[in-house]
Amino acid sequence: MNSEREYTILIVDDEERIRRLLKMYLEREGFKIDEAGDGDTAYGKAMQFDYDLIILDLMLPGMDGIEVSKLIRETKSTPIIMLTAKGEESNRVQGFEVGADDYVVKPFSPREVVYRVKAVLRRASATAYLVTEKNSASNVIVLDDLVIDHDAHRVTAGGVEVNLTPKEYELLYYLASSPDKVYSREDLLHDVWNYEFFGDLRTVDTHIKRLREKLNKVSSKAAKMITTVWGVGYKLEVHK
C-alpha cells in the first residue's frame, strides 16, 4: 500500500488452493500472510495476534465464519472481509450483522480481493480517517447527545462510550461531519467504503442498522439522529 508499515493479514479458508492463491497475490503487494483452515484455529489466532485484517470464509469446519466473526467482535474490532459462495445472500447479511466489514463472492478475482483489502485497510487505519477542510479547526464534534472525539477515536452517546468497529466509526464520523446533509447509498459506498467498481448497497443498510442498534443501547436520542430519507438515503439529523 505504498507504506513502510508491514500489514499482517489472516486468511481463513478450508481450501488450501484458495489460501495459496490469495497469499500469492497479497504477498506481491507487500502484505505479510498467516493462514488458518478451520474456524477454531482462526478464532484462536485472532485472539492471540493483532492482525490488521482477516479474510474469513463463511463455510468452515467446526465454527463457521459467522460464529468466528461474532466471537471476534466481542473483544476486537479487527476489519473482516467475508468470503461467501453465490446463493448465500442471507448469510452475507448475517455476516454484516455480526461485524463483517465487507464480503467477496466466490468465485472471485484475486485482484478484486486485493482492491477490497486495500480499501478496507485504508479506511480502517486510525491515521487515514477522513479529515475534511471544514473539520480541521476542531477534532471534536458535538451534536446533541452525540460526541465524537476524532483524536481519541472515541464516541460517546448520552455520556456513555460506544464501542464501534472501524467501519462503523468511519460511517458515523462521515455523516456527523455534515449534519442534516442527505447522502445516497451510492455516495456512502463510494466515500466511506471507497468503492468505485465493487460493492453492494445492502452493505450500507446493514451498517446503518448496526450503528443505530449500538447507539440505541445507550441513547435512543442519539440513535434517532441517524435518519432514513426514503427514496434518497441517510442523514444525521440535528434536533432543533
KESEPA-9131 format. One record per residue (C-alpha): residue in three letters; x, y, z; residue number from 0. Coordinates in steps of 0.02 Angstrom, whole numbers, plus 50000, padded with zeros to 5 digits. Each point is the difference from the previous one (the first is absolute). Last residue first. Layout:
# residues N
+------+-------+-------+-------+-----+
! rest !  east ! north !    up !  nr !
+------+-------+-------+-------+-----+
!  ALA !     X !     Y !     Z ! NUM !
...
+------+-------+-------+-------+-----+
# end
This chain:
# residues 240
+------+-------+-------+-------+-----+
! rest !  east ! north !    up !  nr !
+------+-------+-------+-------+-----+
!  LYS ! 48319 ! 51096 ! 50829 ! 239 !
!  HIS ! 50050 ! 49818 ! 50000 ! 238 !
!  VAL ! 50152 ! 49967 ! 49891 ! 237 !
!  GLU ! 49967 ! 49867 ! 49869 ! 236 !
!  LEU ! 50136 ! 49883 ! 49942 ! 235 !
!  LYS ! 49950 ! 49958 ! 49823 ! 234 !
!  TYR ! 49954 ! 49848 ! 49897 ! 233 !
!  GLY ! 49946 ! 49951 ! 49824 ! 232 !
!  VAL ! 49885 ! 50062 ! 49863 ! 231 !
!  GLY ! 49839 ! 49903 ! 49975 ! 230 !
!  TRP ! 49954 ! 50018 ! 50182 ! 229 !
!  VAL ! 50112 ! 50117 ! 50098 ! 228 !
!  THR ! 50054 ! 49886 ! 50141 ! 227 !
!  THR ! 50059 ! 50092 ! 50155 ! 226 !
!  ILE ! 50149 ! 49972 ! 50112 ! 225 !
!  MET ! 49955 ! 50120 ! 50141 ! 224 !
!  LYS ! 49881 ! 49869 ! 50068 ! 223 !
!  ALA ! 50148 ! 49903 ! 50070 ! 222 !
!  ALA ! 50063 ! 50152 ! 50096 ! 221 !
!  LYS ! 49831 ! 50025 ! 50083 ! 220 !
!  SER ! 49984 ! 49814 ! 50039 ! 219 !
!  SER ! 50160 ! 50015 ! 50101 ! 218 !
!  VAL ! 50101 ! 49858 ! 50075 ! 217 !
!  LYS ! 49935 ! 49844 ! 49914 ! 216 !
!  ASN ! 49929 ! 50107 ! 49861 ! 215 !
!  LEU ! 50175 ! 50048 ! 49942 ! 214 !
!  LYS ! 50045 ! 49818 ! 49971 ! 213 !
!  GLU ! 49837 ! 49962 ! 49910 ! 212 !
!  ARG ! 50012 ! 50155 ! 49891 ! 211 !
!  LEU ! 50176 ! 49953 ! 49944 ! 210 !
!  ARG ! 49946 ! 49822 ! 49964 ! 209 !
!  LYS ! 49856 ! 50059 ! 49889 ! 208 !
!  ILE ! 50110 ! 50128 ! 49910 ! 207 !
!  HIS ! 50128 ! 49864 ! 49969 ! 206 !
!  THR ! 49868 ! 49886 ! 49925 ! 205 !
!  ASP ! 49930 ! 50135 ! 49887 ! 204 !
!  VAL ! 50172 ! 50050 ! 49936 ! 203 !
!  THR ! 50050 ! 49822 ! 49956 ! 202 !
!  ARG ! 49831 ! 49978 ! 49920 ! 201 !
!  LEU ! 50060 ! 50120 ! 49864 ! 200 !
!  ASP ! 50120 ! 49866 ! 49941 ! 199 !
!  GLY ! 50178 ! 50038 ! 49949 ! 198 !
!  PHE ! 50124 ! 50000 ! 49859 ! 197 !
!  PHE ! 50046 ! 50125 ! 49865 ! 196 !
!  GLU ! 50027 ! 50166 ! 50089 ! 195 !
!  TYR ! 50010 ! 49942 ! 50179 ! 194 !
!  ASN ! 50085 ! 50112 ! 50128 ! 193 !
!  TRP ! 49901 ! 49921 ! 50142 ! 192 !
!  VAL ! 49960 ! 50169 ! 50077 ! 191 !
!  ASP ! 49998 ! 50109 ! 49844 ! 190 !
!  HIS ! 49939 ! 49880 ! 49866 ! 189 !
!  LEU ! 49881 ! 49895 ! 50105 ! 188 !
!  LEU ! 49937 ! 50155 ! 50087 ! 187 !
!  ASP ! 49965 ! 50092 ! 49838 ! 186 !
!  GLU ! 49916 ! 49846 ! 49924 ! 185 !
!  ARG ! 49890 ! 49983 ! 50153 ! 184 !
!  SER ! 49946 ! 50179 ! 49973 ! 183 !
!  TYR ! 50055 ! 50133 ! 50122 ! 182 !
!  VAL ! 49884 ! 50130 ! 50076 ! 181 !
!  LYS ! 50082 ! 50147 ! 50090 ! 180 !
!  ASP ! 49922 ! 50037 ! 50169 ! 179 !
!  PRO ! 50169 ! 49989 ! 50086 ! 178 !
!  SER ! 50153 ! 50008 ! 49888 ! 177 !
!  SER ! 50146 ! 49926 ! 50099 ! 176 !
!  ALA ! 49875 ! 49897 ! 50099 ! 175 !
!  LEU ! 49962 ! 49890 ! 49850 ! 174 !
!  TYR ! 50185 ! 49967 ! 49967 ! 173 !
!  TYR ! 50036 ! 49971 ! 50184 ! 172 !
!  LEU ! 49859 ! 49874 ! 50012 ! 171 !
!  LEU ! 50059 ! 49904 ! 49847 ! 170 !
!  GLU ! 50182 ! 50002 ! 50056 ! 169 !
!  TYR ! 49954 ! 49939 ! 50173 ! 168 !
!  GLU ! 49895 ! 49858 ! 49932 ! 167 !
!  LYS ! 50143 ! 49953 ! 49884 ! 166 !
!  PRO ! 50129 ! 49997 ! 50140 ! 165 !
!  THR ! 49885 ! 49897 ! 50112 ! 164 !
!  LEU ! 49907 ! 50096 ! 50133 ! 163 !
!  ASN ! 49999 ! 49990 ! 50191 ! 162 !
!  VAL ! 49890 ! 50140 ! 50064 ! 161 !
!  GLU ! 50056 ! 50101 ! 50152 ! 160 !
!  VAL ! 49860 ! 50064 ! 50112 ! 159 !
!  GLY ! 49968 ! 50187 ! 50027 ! 158 !
!  GLY ! 49833 ! 49995 ! 49910 ! 157 !
!  ALA ! 50092 ! 49934 ! 49849 ! 156 !
!  THR ! 50189 ! 49990 ! 50001 ! 155 !
!  VAL ! 50117 ! 49966 ! 49855 ! 154 !
!  ARG ! 50189 ! 49987 ! 50011 ! 153 !
!  HIS ! 50138 ! 50004 ! 49869 ! 152 !
!  ALA ! 50103 ! 50098 ! 50126 ! 151 !
!  ASP ! 50044 ! 50130 ! 49868 ! 150 !
!  HIS ! 49826 ! 49988 ! 49923 ! 149 !
!  ASP ! 49904 ! 50031 ! 50160 ! 148 !
!  ILE ! 49821 ! 49970 ! 49944 ! 147 !
!  VAL ! 49863 ! 50058 ! 50119 ! 146 !
!  LEU ! 49816 ! 49956 ! 49976 ! 145 !
!  ASP ! 49861 ! 50053 ! 50117 ! 144 !
!  ASP ! 49970 ! 50163 ! 49904 ! 143 !
!  LEU ! 50136 ! 50014 ! 49869 ! 142 !
!  VAL ! 50178 ! 50026 ! 50063 ! 141 !
!  ILE ! 50141 ! 49967 ! 49876 ! 140 !
!  VAL ! 50176 ! 50004 ! 50070 ! 139 !
!  ASN ! 50148 ! 50015 ! 49882 ! 138 !
!  SER ! 49982 ! 50187 ! 49979 ! 137 !
!  ALA ! 50069 ! 50123 ! 49874 ! 136 !
!  SER ! 50028 ! 49864 ! 49869 ! 135 !
!  ASN ! 49817 ! 49955 ! 49988 ! 134 !
!  LYS ! 49952 ! 50106 ! 49848 ! 133 !
!  GLU ! 50160 ! 49950 ! 49913 ! 132 !
!  THR ! 49955 ! 49817 ! 50007 ! 131 !
!  VAL ! 50085 ! 49865 ! 50099 ! 130 !
!  LEU ! 49946 ! 49825 ! 49947 ! 129 !
!  TYR ! 50085 ! 49866 ! 50100 ! 128 !
!  ALA ! 50174 ! 49953 ! 49945 ! 127 !
!  THR ! 50097 ! 50009 ! 50163 ! 126 !
!  ALA ! 49890 ! 49876 ! 50093 ! 125 !
!  SER ! 50012 ! 49881 ! 49854 ! 124 !
!  ALA ! 49832 ! 49919 ! 49966 ! 123 !
!  ARG ! 49966 ! 50099 ! 49841 ! 122 !
!  ARG ! 50165 ! 49957 ! 49916 ! 121 !
!  LEU ! 49992 ! 49823 ! 50066 ! 120 !
!  VAL ! 49826 ! 49974 ! 49927 ! 119 !
!  ALA ! 50047 ! 50074 ! 49831 ! 118 !
!  LYS ! 50163 ! 49903 ! 49990 ! 117 !
!  VAL ! 49913 ! 49836 ! 50040 ! 116 !
!  ARG ! 49861 ! 50039 ! 49876 ! 115 !
!  TYR ! 50123 ! 50030 ! 49859 ! 114 !
!  VAL ! 50099 ! 49844 ! 50043 ! 113 !
!  VAL ! 49840 ! 49899 ! 50000 ! 112 !
!  GLU ! 49952 ! 50072 ! 49831 ! 111 !
!  ARG ! 50171 ! 49953 ! 49933 ! 110 !
!  PRO ! 49974 ! 49821 ! 50060 ! 109 !
!  SER ! 49843 ! 49993 ! 49890 ! 108 !
!  PHE ! 49863 ! 49907 ! 50088 ! 107 !
!  PRO ! 49904 ! 49838 ! 49987 ! 106 !
!  LYS ! 49941 ! 50028 ! 50132 ! 105 !
!  VAL ! 49919 ! 50161 ! 50062 ! 104 !
!  VAL ! 50104 ! 50128 ! 50098 ! 103 !
!  TYR ! 49935 ! 50078 ! 50160 ! 102 !
!  ASP ! 50025 ! 50158 ! 50101 ! 101 !
!  ASP ! 50015 ! 50065 ! 50178 ! 100 !
!  ALA ! 49942 ! 49843 ! 50090 !  99 !
!  GLY ! 49930 ! 50038 ! 50173 !  98 !
!  VAL ! 49862 ! 49883 ! 50053 !  97 !
!  GLU ! 49867 ! 50089 ! 49897 !  96 !
!  PHE ! 50113 ! 50007 ! 49848 !  95 !
!  GLY ! 50018 ! 49811 ! 50004 !  94 !
!  GLN ! 49813 ! 49980 ! 50018 !  93 !
!  VAL ! 49980 ! 50099 ! 49839 !  92 !
!  ARG ! 50125 ! 49885 ! 49917 !  91 !
!  ASN ! 49907 ! 49849 ! 50070 !  90 !
!  SER ! 49837 ! 50060 ! 49921 !  89 !
!  GLU ! 50088 ! 50022 ! 49833 !  88 !
!  GLU ! 50078 ! 49827 ! 49999 !  87 !
!  GLY ! 49949 ! 49959 ! 49821 !  86 !
!  LYS ! 50173 ! 50030 ! 49929 !  85 !
!  ALA ! 50137 ! 49947 ! 50119 !  84 !
!  THR ! 50067 ! 50112 ! 50138 !  83 !
!  LEU ! 50169 ! 50069 ! 50053 !  82 !
!  MET ! 49984 ! 50124 ! 50143 !  81 !
!  ILE ! 50117 ! 50149 ! 50019 !  80 !
!  ILE ! 50033 ! 50040 ! 50183 !  79 !
!  PRO ! 50078 ! 50157 ! 50076 !  78 !
!  THR ! 50067 ! 49967 ! 50176 !  77 !
!  SER ! 49884 ! 50082 ! 50127 !  76 !
!  LYS ! 50039 ! 49882 ! 50144 !  75 !
!  THR ! 49918 ! 49934 ! 50159 !  74 !
!  GLU ! 49823 ! 49940 ! 49963 !  73 !
!  ARG ! 50030 ! 50030 ! 49815 !  72 !
!  ILE ! 50115 ! 49849 ! 49991 !  71 !
!  LEU ! 49860 ! 49888 ! 50065 !  70 !
!  LYS ! 49875 ! 50062 ! 49871 !  69 !
!  SER ! 50124 ! 49984 ! 49858 !  68 !
!  VAL ! 50042 ! 49821 ! 50048 !  67 !
!  GLU ! 49815 ! 49956 ! 50014 !  66 !
!  ILE ! 49959 ! 50070 ! 49829 !  65 !
!  GLY ! 50155 ! 49922 ! 49922 !  64 !
!  ASP ! 49950 ! 49825 ! 50052 !  63 !
!  MET ! 50062 ! 49915 ! 50158 !  62 !
!  GLY ! 50054 ! 49822 ! 49967 !  61 !
!  PRO ! 50046 ! 49980 ! 49817 !  60 !
!  LEU ! 49973 ! 50164 ! 49905 !  59 !
!  MET ! 49867 ! 50078 ! 49889 !  58 !
!  LEU ! 50006 ! 50190 ! 50008 !  57 !
!  ASP ! 50182 ! 50020 ! 49953 !  56 !
!  LEU ! 50092 ! 50136 ! 50096 !  55 !
!  ILE ! 50128 ! 50123 ! 49936 !  54 !
!  ILE ! 50064 ! 50082 ! 50160 !  53 !
!  LEU ! 50081 ! 50171 ! 50009 !  52 !
!  ASP ! 50137 ! 50093 ! 50096 !  51 !
!  TYR ! 50032 ! 49848 ! 50107 !  50 !
!  ASP ! 50026 ! 50018 ! 50187 !  49 !
!  PHE ! 50052 ! 49825 ! 50052 !  48 !
!  GLN ! 49940 ! 49878 ! 50132 !  47 !
!  MET ! 49813 ! 50032 ! 49986 !  46 !
!  ALA ! 50000 ! 49993 ! 49811 !  45 !
!  LYS ! 50110 ! 49845 ! 50006 !  44 !
!  GLY ! 49879 ! 49907 ! 50112 !  43 !
!  TYR ! 49851 ! 50055 ! 49896 !  42 !
!  ALA ! 50081 ! 49941 ! 49839 !  41 !
!  THR ! 50049 ! 49833 ! 50076 !  40 !
!  ASP ! 49821 ! 49971 ! 50056 !  39 !
!  GLY ! 49928 ! 50054 ! 49833 !  38 !
!  ASP ! 50103 ! 49888 ! 49888 !  37 !
!  GLY ! 50143 ! 50008 ! 49875 !  36 !
!  ALA ! 50102 ! 50143 ! 50073 !  35 !
!  GLU ! 50134 ! 50107 ! 49916 !  34 !
!  ASP ! 50121 ! 50142 ! 50033 !  33 !
!  ILE ! 50054 ! 50126 ! 49868 !  32 !
!  LYS ! 50115 ! 50151 ! 50000 !  31 !
!  PHE ! 49945 ! 50127 ! 49870 !  30 !
!  GLY ! 50120 ! 50075 ! 49873 !  29 !
!  GLU ! 49887 ! 50006 ! 49848 !  28 !
!  ARG ! 50077 ! 49841 ! 49928 !  27 !
!  GLU ! 49963 ! 49921 ! 50169 !  26 !
!  LEU ! 49816 ! 50036 ! 49969 !  25 !
!  TYR ! 49995 ! 49912 ! 49831 !  24 !
!  MET ! 50094 ! 49845 ! 50058 !  23 !
!  LYS ! 49906 ! 49988 ! 50165 !  22 !
!  LEU ! 49833 ! 50012 ! 49912 !  21 !
!  LEU ! 50043 ! 49856 ! 49883 !  20 !
!  ARG ! 50077 ! 49895 ! 50139 !  19 !
!  ARG ! 49849 ! 50022 ! 50114 !  18 !
!  ILE ! 49884 ! 49956 ! 49856 !  17 !
!  ARG ! 50101 ! 49845 ! 49957 !  16 !
!  GLU ! 50001 ! 49947 ! 50183 !  15 !
!  GLU ! 49811 ! 49992 ! 50009 !  14 !
!  ASP ! 49941 ! 50012 ! 50181 !  13 !
!  ASP ! 50011 ! 50189 ! 49994 !  12 !
!  VAL ! 50064 ! 50130 ! 50124 !  11 !
!  ILE ! 50130 ! 50126 ! 49939 !  10 !
!  LEU ! 50076 ! 50102 ! 50143 !   9 !
!  ILE ! 50076 ! 50164 ! 49940 !   8 !
!  THR ! 50153 ! 50092 ! 50066 !   7 !
!  TYR ! 50039 ! 50176 ! 49940 !   6 !
!  GLU ! 50183 ! 50049 ! 49985 !   5 !
!  ARG ! 50023 ! 50186 ! 50032 !   4 !
!  GLU ! 50111 ! 50095 ! 49879 !   3 !
!  SER ! 49848 ! 50043 ! 49897 !   2 !
!  ASN ! 49966 ! 49995 ! 49814 !   1 !
!  MET ! 49851 ! 49889 ! 50028 !   0 !
+------+-------+-------+-------+-----+
# end
